[in-house]
Amino acid sequence: MPIISLAIQKGGSGKTTTAINLAAALQLMGKKILLVDADPQANLTQSLGILQEPDKNLFTELKKQMEGQEEDLEKVIIKLPGGMHLIPSSIELAGAELELVSVYGREQLLSWMLKPMEDKYDFIFIDCPPAISMLTVNALVASRFVLMPLQAEFLPLKGLRSFLHHFNNIVKIKKRLGLDIDILGFVLTKYDEHKKMNREISKQLEDEFGSKLFQARIRTNIQLAQAQEAGVDIFSFDKNTNGATDYLQLAKEFLLKIA
């Protein structure tokens, strides 16, 4: 059961949208999915209709782990209407960043917490903060793969290169622990074939990273934002949209790459 982090050093990349809808597409294909919201902004949690912060969430259990108390991450799981499971976030996670610095084994806390659940799901997706923080480091150390959504524009490409620089340090940490992490690939979001810059960035990524660039493109689609506003995935909102078609195609390609 692979754990996959969705991470990149740039906000607005389509990371949360991809986490939700790739997971939903895989769920429709018969896979059992757990989503973990590791971002203090809690965009994933809110986009799945959890508007009021739950009393139990990733922060409450992480806090116990940091203080040497017994935690149980499974108890905070929310079962969503479509069948997916969610570990919700909390704004309090932002404060955990400072506390993590002085904790023994700080890079591995999330790994230890997720360990009991690894055999219960086909895939666990972690939605990371849009920065290289201790929460992102924890997610990457817990993960076997990282998936990077980005827009085909200059600034997101710059964010990608910055992230890859830091990612090499994560690889070194995992090697010291006897573990591996690989880049599963890059996913282009809000893509418009008619825009010259989109085509140029796509070509640049393909030339540089080859097969690491997913061929599935997530086209600009207002219904994706509307689905998140409604608190559901795109398939529950309108399965006939371009957004649903694109994420289903991405899920098929994902399964081929991860096999």
C-alpha positions in Angstrom: 0.0 0.0 0.0 1.8 3.1 -1.2 1.6 6.4 0.6 1.8 9.3 -1.8 2.4 13.0 -0.9 1.0 15.7 -3.1 3.6 18.5 -2.6 5.1 21.5 -4.3 6.5 24.8 -3.1 3.8 27.0 -4.6 0.2 27.7 -3.6 -2.6 27.5 -6.1 -1.0 24.7 -8.0 -4.1 22.4 -8.0 -2.6 20.2 -5.2 -5.8 19.9 -3.1 -8.0 19.6 -6.2 -5.9 16.8 -7.5 -5.8 15.0 -4.1 -9.6 15.0 -3.9 -10.4 14.1 -7.5 -7.6 11.6 -8.2 -8.6 9.9 -5.0 -12.3 10.0 -6.0 -11.5 8.5 -9.4 -9.6 5.7 -7.9 -12.4 5.1 -5.4 -14.8 4.7 -8.3 -12.4 2.1 -9.8 -12.7 0.0 -6.7 -9.7 1.2 -4.6 -9.9 2.0 -0.9 -8.6 5.5 -0.2 -7.5 7.5 2.8 -6.9 11.2 2.5 -4.7 13.0 5.1 -4.9 16.8 5.3 -1.5 17.9 6.6 -2.0 21.5 5.7 -2.9 24.0 8.5 -5.1 25.9 6.0 -7.4 22.8 6.0 -8.4 23.4 2.4 -8.8 19.6 1.7 -11.0 19.2 4.8 -13.2 22.1 3.9 -13.4 21.2 0.2 -14.9 17.8 1.3 -17.7 19.5 3.2 -16.2 19.5 6.7 -16.7 23.2 7.4 -16.6 23.0 11.2 -13.2 22.0 12.7 -13.6 18.5 14.3 -12.7 18.1 17.9 -10.4 15.3 16.9 -8.0 15.8 13.9 -4.5 15.3 12.8 -3.2 18.0 15.2 -4.8 16.5 18.3 -3.1 13.1 17.7 0.2 14.6 16.6 0.2 16.7 19.8 -0.2 13.4 21.8 2.7 11.8 19.8 4.9 14.8 20.5 4.2 14.6 24.2 4.8 10.9 24.4 1.1 10.1 25.0 -0.8 7.3 23.3 -2.4 8.5 20.1 -4.9 6.8 17.8 -5.1 8.3 14.4 -7.8 5.9 13.3 -10.2 7.4 15.8 -10.2 10.7 14.0 -11.0 9.3 10.5 -14.2 10.7 8.9 -16.1 8.5 6.5 -17.2 10.6 3.5 -20.4 9.9 1.6 -18.6 8.8 -1.5 -16.7 6.1 0.4 -13.4 7.8 0.9 -11.9 8.2 4.4 -10.4 11.5 5.6 -8.1 12.5 8.5 -9.0 16.2 8.9 -6.7 19.1 9.5 -6.8 22.0 12.0 -5.5 25.5 12.0 -3.6 24.5 15.2 -1.3 22.5 13.0 0.5 25.8 12.3 1.7 25.9 15.9 2.9 22.3 15.7 5.7 23.5 13.3 7.6 25.2 16.2 7.0 22.4 18.6 8.3 19.7 16.2 11.7 21.3 16.0 12.7 20.1 19.5 11.0 16.7 19.4 13.0 13.5 19.1 12.5 11.7 15.8 10.6 14.8 14.5 10.9 13.7 10.8 9.2 10.3 11.5 6.2 11.1 13.7 3.7 10.9 10.9 5.3 7.7 9.6 4.8 6.1 13.0 1.2 7.3 13.3 0.2 6.0 9.8 2.0 2.6 10.2 -1.1 0.8 11.7 -3.2 1.9 8.8 -0.9 1.0 5.9 -2.5 -2.4 5.2 -6.1 -1.2 5.4 -6.0 1.0 2.3 -4.9 0.7 -1.3 -3.6 4.2 -1.3 -3.0 6.9 1.3 -2.7 10.5 -0.1 -1.3 13.3 2.0 -2.1 16.9 1.0 1.0 18.9 2.1 1.4 22.6 2.9 2.7 24.7 -0.1 6.1 25.0 1.5 9.0 22.9 2.8 8.0 22.8 6.4 8.4 20.2 9.2 4.9 19.0 8.3 5.9 18.6 4.6 9.1 16.8 5.7 7.0 14.5 7.9 4.7 13.7 5.0 7.5 13.0 2.6 9.4 10.8 5.0 6.2 8.8 5.5 5.7 8.5 1.7 6.9 6.1 -0.9 6.1 8.6 -3.7 5.6 12.3 -4.3 3.2 13.6 -6.9 3.6 17.2 -8.0 0.7 19.2 -9.6 1.6 22.5 -11.1 0.2 25.0 -13.6 2.1 25.3 -16.9 3.4 28.8 -16.2 6.7 30.4 -15.2 6.2 30.9 -11.4 4.9 27.4 -10.7 7.9 26.0 -12.7 10.2 28.1 -10.5 8.4 26.7 -7.4 9.0 23.2 -8.8 12.7 23.7 -9.2 12.9 25.1 -5.6 11.0 22.1 -4.3 13.3 19.7 -6.1 16.3 21.3 -4.5 14.9 20.6 -1.0 13.5 17.2 -2.1 17.1 15.9 -2.6 17.6 16.5 1.2 14.5 14.4 1.9 16.0 11.6 -0.2 19.1 11.7 1.9 17.1 11.5 5.2 15.2 8.5 3.9 18.3 6.7 2.8 19.7 7.1 6.3 16.5 5.4 7.5 16.9 2.6 5.0 13.8 3.9 3.0 13.1 5.1 -0.5 11.1 7.9 -2.0 10.6 8.5 -5.7 9.0 11.2 -7.8 5.9 9.5 -9.3 5.4 12.4 -11.7 4.3 15.9 -12.5 0.6 16.8 -13.3 -0.3 19.9 -15.3 -3.4 21.6 -14.0 -5.6 24.4 -15.2 -4.1 23.6 -18.6 -5.2 25.3 -21.8 -3.8 23.9 -25.1 -4.5 27.2 -26.8 -2.1 29.2 -24.6 1.4 29.3 -25.9 3.0 29.5 -22.5 1.2 26.3 -21.4 2.4 24.4 -24.4 6.0 25.7 -24.0 6.2 24.8 -20.3 4.7 21.4 -21.1 7.4 20.8 -23.7 10.1 22.0 -21.3 9.0 19.6 -18.6 8.8 16.7 -21.1 12.3 17.4 -22.5 13.7 17.6 -19.0 11.8 14.9 -17.1 10.5 12.6 -19.9 8.0 10.0 -18.7 7.8 11.7 -15.3 5.4 14.1 -16.9 1.9 12.7 -16.9 0.3 12.7 -20.3 -3.1 13.4 -18.7 -3.7 17.2 -18.6 -6.2 18.7 -16.1 -7.9 21.3 -18.2 -9.2 24.6 -16.9 -12.7 23.8 -15.7 -14.9 26.0 -13.5 -16.9 23.0 -12.2 -13.8 21.8 -10.3 -14.0 24.9 -8.1 -17.8 24.7 -7.9 -17.5 21.1 -6.7 -15.1 22.1 -3.9 -17.4 24.9 -2.9 -20.2 22.4 -2.7 -18.0 20.1 -0.5 -17.9 17.2 -2.9 -15.6 15.7 -5.5 -16.1 16.3 -9.2 -17.7 12.9 -9.9 -20.4 13.6 -7.2 -20.9 17.1 -8.5 -21.1 16.4 -12.3 -19.5 13.3 -13.7 -20.0 14.6 -17.3 -17.6 17.6 -17.0 -14.1 17.9 -18.5 -12.8 17.9 -15.0 -14.3 14.4 -14.3 -13.0 13.1 -17.7 -9.5 14.5 -17.0 -9.2 13.1 -13.5 -10.4 9.7 -14.6 -7.7 9.6 -17.3 -5.2 10.7 -14.7 -6.3 7.9 -12.4 -5.8 5.3 -15.2 -2.3 6.6 -15.9 -1.5 6.8 -12.2 -2.3 3.0 -11.8 0.0 2.2 -14.7 2.9 4.2 -13.3 2.6 2.9 -9.8 2.2 -0.7 -10.7 
